């Protein structure tokens, strides 16, 4: 039986329901505290992660699946004369794509394909589900890859970060910056651009203001008529009430949006962003 198997990694933050609905294979990254290794989304979630960070007073290390792990996954995926397509986290954030490419080299040319999403979290998920939709339409691999290339720069991903101490522990900001952010209640808005992260804005005041900042940018895109109506992801590290608020705003701004999907961020994403993080992720035409 021929066909195409879609594979991603745990940083896509799809959630169990979407993984089951679309039949996606998920390869977990690893979260490492000292001698203890946990599989992201299998052995650990953000609740347990944050507890371990508080207990250890340090962030874990994260690691990509090895080429051997990818090779095993690909072997199963190409059974029955199938092709495999792995859509992975941005190569600027992880070695996952590189390791997958090494593994793909062990297979006949054209059997296993590796695609760099240039994104993270449900920014990856947008491309994964788009690929699933294309497969269900009967599209062939060459066309799917071409359409993914066209879609990749059209993903919009912005996150509100509530605490900078995780970024400080991870060496991505100074202690002074983290302290000032806490004292002055300044919340950075991080966006993914060209496969990397940039500070798109800084909002001072209540957390609700930073949610509105992101929603306002979404509304600007809606007014320009460029937001695709397939789905919006609201992905967070345990702030369901923020997701409810943002979902209501999205529905008010774009009533015909087909799906507003709330998903939990995984432990790899959570280890970089910390508690209180929420993002809005969508695609434009």
C-alpha positions, 0 to 999 in steps of 0.5 A: 500500500503506497502513501505518505507518512507525516512525522513531526517532533514534540516541539510542534505542541500538537496535543494528543487529540490532534495527533490522533485525528490526523495520524501524525507520528511524533518523535520526542525530544529529550529533557535532561535534569542531571542524570535523569532523562525525560521524553518530552510529551511522554514522561514529562509535561510543563507542570512537572517541568516547572516543579523540577526547575523550582526543586533544582533551581536550574533549567534542564538541558534539552536534546534532539533525537539522534540519527539512530532514533530518526532512522528507526522512526523512518523505517516504520514510516516507509513500510508498505512502500510509503514515503515519509515526510518529517517536518521539524523544529527550526534548525536555528533552535535544534539539531533535529532537522540535521539529525533527521537528514543524516538518518534520511541518507540511509534510505533510497533517494526520494523515500524520506524527505526532511523539511525545516519548518523555520518555526517552533511550537504550533507554528510547526503544527500549522505546516504539519496539519497543512501537509496532512490536508494536502495528503488527504487531497491526494497531492504528491510529495513534490507538490506538497514540498513546493506548497510547504516552501510557499507556506513557511514564511506565511506562519505568524507566531507571537508569544507573551512571556510572563517571566524572564527568569527562565531566559536569564537561567538559560543565558538569553538575558542578563540578571538586570534585565530580568529584575527590571522586567519583574519590578516594572512589569514589562512583558516581552512579546517574542515573534518567530521570524526567518527561523529565529526569535526576535523581540517584537514588542514590550508591554508594561502593565497587566498581563491582559495588556500583552494579550491585547497587544497580540490580538491587535496585531492579529486584528490588523491582519484580519482587516487587511484580509490576509488571515487564513480561516482554517485554524488559529492556535492558542498555545500556552504553559498553563494559563487556560484563562488567558486562552479563553480570553484570547479565543473569545477575542479571535471569534469576535474579530473573525467569526468565520474562523473554522477552528480555534485550537487551544494546546499545551506547550511542551516541556522543551518549549516551556523550558525556554519560555517559562510559566505564564507564556501564551502564543497566538499562531496563524497563517496568512495568505 
